[in-house]
Amino acid sequence: MNTVFVNGELIDRDKAKVDIEDRGYQFGDGIYEVIRVYDGNTFTMKEHMERLYQSAEKMKLSIPYGEEDFTSKLLHLINVNGVKDGIVYLQVTRGVSARQHHFPSGDVVGSVVAYTKDFPVPAHQMEQGVTAKLVEDIRWLRCDIKSLNLLGNLLAKQEAASEGHFEAILHRGDTVTEGSSSNAFMVKDGIIYTHPVTNLILNGITRRVIEDLCRKNGISFQEETFSVSELMTADEVFIASTTSEVMPVVKIDGQEIGEGTPGAVTKRLQSLFNERKGKEAR
Ligand SMILES: Cc1ncc(COP(=O)(O)O)c(C=O)c1O
């Protein structure tokens, strides 16, 4: 489980090195993805790879491999490491060049790194629900790019984590945007609300799966902004991400949401999500 992918080669984790002038290291000038592996099979890999190439285009960053080639390299890494329940993390930076803000010349090739990790489903938290803290969203205005530059997200997560919370739920002024590493949803009168796909949020792959599950199962799913007070008085709140799946939020800033336990709509989505996992992981 200790083999990593570095610029086309599979090497031992201990031998992997980063150049001090890699633009990912110096500027966070790169992009990444985290893809789920369930029972040895990837889940929604195509969607993640498509988003990676979209992020690259938005950043004017060139990925040294085509999508199919890159996908098979990652599948090979997953196989070599015998991942069962885990993730594959991959990142592409704008490569190594003398430190300067503007982009290096076209002949500098992007650096590509990938590794795998065991990551069991957080079953206990998914059953009990987690707590969150509201934090002002101070991030930049291109949150749609899955960039390595995560400082705004990290500061928010740290503020929440230092008080024992699982997630920071971000708001820009009065509008709830998303979690620091997840999308945020509220349920009111049986309808699920989540921030529309704009530059202010990451278009989460789990969010898309949830949207699809809702459409196919007659659950009303509205891409509509909602306020902090609407969040606090919602019947249910949950967050969603590749690693957290559908995670109930039962308390925000110390205040119980709904009954203070995972709600019926959230639990239904969890079970639909589980079914989808079983069917689609490949
Ligand atoms: C800021 C942010 N929003 C949303 C998500 C959820 O995205 P996905 O479902 O593709 O993991 C993430 C995941 O890391 C994230 O960092």
The ligand as an SDF file (V2000), in Angstrom:
LIG
                    3D

 16 16  0  0  0  0  0  0  0  0999 V2000
  -15.1850   23.1130   -0.9030 C   0  0  0  0  0  0  0  0  0  0  0  0
  -15.7660   21.7960   -1.2700 C   0  0  0  0  0  0  0  0  0  0  0  0
  -17.0440   21.7330   -1.6570 N   0  0  0  0  0  0  0  0  0  0  0  0
  -17.6270   20.5550   -1.9770 C   0  0  0  0  0  0  0  0  0  0  0  0
  -16.9040   19.3620   -1.9200 C   0  0  0  0  0  0  0  0  0  0  0  0
  -17.5860   18.0660   -2.2820 C   0  0  0  0  0  0  0  0  0  0  0  0
  -17.1330   17.6080   -3.5130 O   0  0  0  0  0  0  0  0  0  0  0  0
  -17.1550   16.0610   -3.8990 P   0  0  0  0  0  0  0  0  0  0  0  0
  -18.5360   15.5890   -3.6370 O   0  0  0  0  0  0  0  0  0  0  0  0
  -16.8110   16.0620   -5.3420 O   0  0  0  0  0  0  0  0  0  0  0  0
  -16.1530   15.3940   -3.0350 O   0  0  0  0  0  0  0  0  0  0  0  0
  -15.5730   19.3800   -1.5410 C   0  0  0  0  0  0  0  0  0  0  0  0
  -14.7920   18.1390   -1.4890 C   0  0  0  0  0  0  0  0  0  0  0  0
  -13.6710   18.0970   -1.1140 O   0  0  0  0  0  0  0  0  0  0  0  0
  -14.9820   20.6280   -1.2110 C   0  0  0  0  0  0  0  0  0  0  0  0
  -13.6850   20.7050   -0.8410 O   0  0  0  0  0  0  0  0  0  0  0  0
  1  2  1  0
  2  3  1  0
  2 15  2  0
  3  4  2  0
  4  5  1  0
  5  6  1  0
  5 12  2  0
  6  7  1  0
  7  8  1  0
  8  9  2  0
  8 10  1  0
  8 11  1  0
 12 13  1  0
 12 15  1  0
 13 14  2  0
 15 16  1  0
M  END
$$$$
